[in-house]
Amino acid sequence: MKKIIAAIVLASAALIATPAAANAAGYVPASNVSVSGSAVAGGTATVGFAAGSFIADETVTVSITGAGAATLGALPTTTVSKTYVASSTGAATVRVTLPAGASGTYSLTATGATSGNVATTALTVVPADGAAATAASGNGTLAFTGGTISALALWVAGGAVVLGGGLLAVRTSVRRQRTAA
């Protein structure tokens, strides 16, 4: 019984300590991603991925999500995915047309089908009437409503809870065995 509980505690700790998604793919450095053009409502921005970001002639799936519809090619929806082919140097270029009523942040992710390389960037769009909204709200800033606890602190606390639960289970098991003997 002790070995089973110890194995469960160790497996739980390993699960918490190893972020599987981060180990699954190669990430393209932010310095390889460039945005040019108009990231404004109704505008078109060009996102470039430098040579070496992907494997030569690799199929690259690009997804964009955000508030409202964005267009990759001619597909306007809230989440759009489209495949492209990287150049012979592993570079790729994507044109993103934002809707007329766009606002907020649009997240663009490009994933190489063969290499698994992932490149990300964000397009922050100010709506056409953004100046009027800023003037009406006073100082133009939003109130801070988020937390100040880091993700690392949350993982450490969660790990301590799992470890503590495992130790209590082991202690209870040992106590039962001693009283039975």
N, C-alpha and C positions, 0 to 999 in steps of 0.2 A: 504494500500500500504506500509506503514511504517513497519508494522509487517512482511510482506512478505520479504522485503529487509533485515530487521534485522535478520530474520530466515535464509536467504541465507548467510549473513555475518557470523553468528554464526556457521552454518553448515560447511562453508568453513574453518573457524578457527579450528573447531574440527577435520576436515579431515586432516589438516596440522599438528595439534598437536599430533594426535594419529597414530603412525606407526602400522597399522593393521598387517602386516606380522610379526613383532617382537612379537606380542601378540599371534600369532596363534599356536606356537609350543614351546615345551620345548627344550632347547639347552643342549647338552652334553658338559660338561666342557672340555677345551683343555687338561687338565691333564689326562683325561680318554682316550685320543687318542695317540697312539704311532706308530712310523714308524721305521721299521728295514729293513735291506737288502740294496740292491743297487738301489738308485734312480738315475741311470745313463742310458744313451742311451743303449737300449738292455738289461738292467738289470731287476731284479724282486725285488720289495719292498713288504713287508708285513705290512699292516696297521691293528693294533689291537685296538679294542674298549673294555675297561675294563668292569668288572662285574658291573651291575647296569646301564649301558648306555642305555639299552633297556629293555623291559619286557621279562620275561622268555619265550623262544620258539616263540618269535615274528618274523614275516616276516620283513626283513630289505631290503630296496631297496637301492643299492649303484650305484651312477652315477659318472663318471669321465669325465672331459672335459679338453681339452688342445690342444696345437699345434701339429698336427699330430695324429696318431692313438695310442691308448693305448689298452691293452687287459685285460679284466676281464674274466677269463676262456678262451674261444677260440673265442671271438668276437672283432676283430680289427676294430674300427671306430674312428672318432674324438670325438663323445660323446657316451659313452657306459653305459648302465644300466643293472644291473643284480640283482636278488633277492637272499638273503641268509636267513638262519634261525638262530636267536640268540640262544645261549646255555641256559641251565636251570638257569644260573646266570645272563642272560641278556648281556653276552659278545658276541662279534663277531670278526672274523678274515677274512681279505680279502687279497688275493695275487694279485698284480698289475704288469703285465709285460709291460714294456715300449718298444716302437718300436726302432729299431736300429738307426733311424734318429731323435729321440726325442730330443727336447730342449725346454727351457722355463719352465713355471709353469703349472702343472696339478692340477686342483681342484677336490677333492674327497668329495662327500657328501653322507652320509648314513642317511636314514629316516626310522624310525620305523612305520610300517603300523597301529598298534593299538595305541601306545603311542603318535605318532607324534613327538617323540624326534628326533632332527636333530644333527648330528655330522659332522664336516667339518675338513679337513686338506688340506695342499698343498704340492705337491711333486715338488721341484725345480730341474730340470734336466739340467746339463751342457752337451752340445753335445760332441761327441768323439773328434772333432777337435776344442774344445773350447780354448785350450792352444794356438793354432796357431792364432785363431781370436783375442785373447787378445794381443798377441805379435804384430800383424799387426796394431792394432788400436792405439798403443802408450801406454797410461797409464792404459788401461783395464777398464775404467769406461765410462758410458754413460753420455751425457749431460742431465741436469735437464730441462725438458720441461713441467712439470706439473704446476698447479696453487698452490697458497698458501692460498687460501680462504677455510675455513673449511665448512663442510656440514651444521653445525649448523648456521653459518652466512648466508648461502644461504636460509635455511628454514626461518630464522627470516626476511630476506629481502623479501622473497616471501609472508610471512604472512603480513608484513607491506603494501605491494602493494595491497593484497586482502582487507585488512581492510580499507586502504585509498580509494579504489574503492567503497566499501560499504558505507563509510561515504559520499563520493561525491554523490552517488545515493540517499541517504537519504536527503541530503541537497537540491538537485535538486527537489525532491518530495515535501519537505516542502515549498520551494519557489513557486512552481507551485500552491500549495493549497492556499497559502496566496494571491497570485495575482488573483486567481480565486474568492476568497471571497470578 
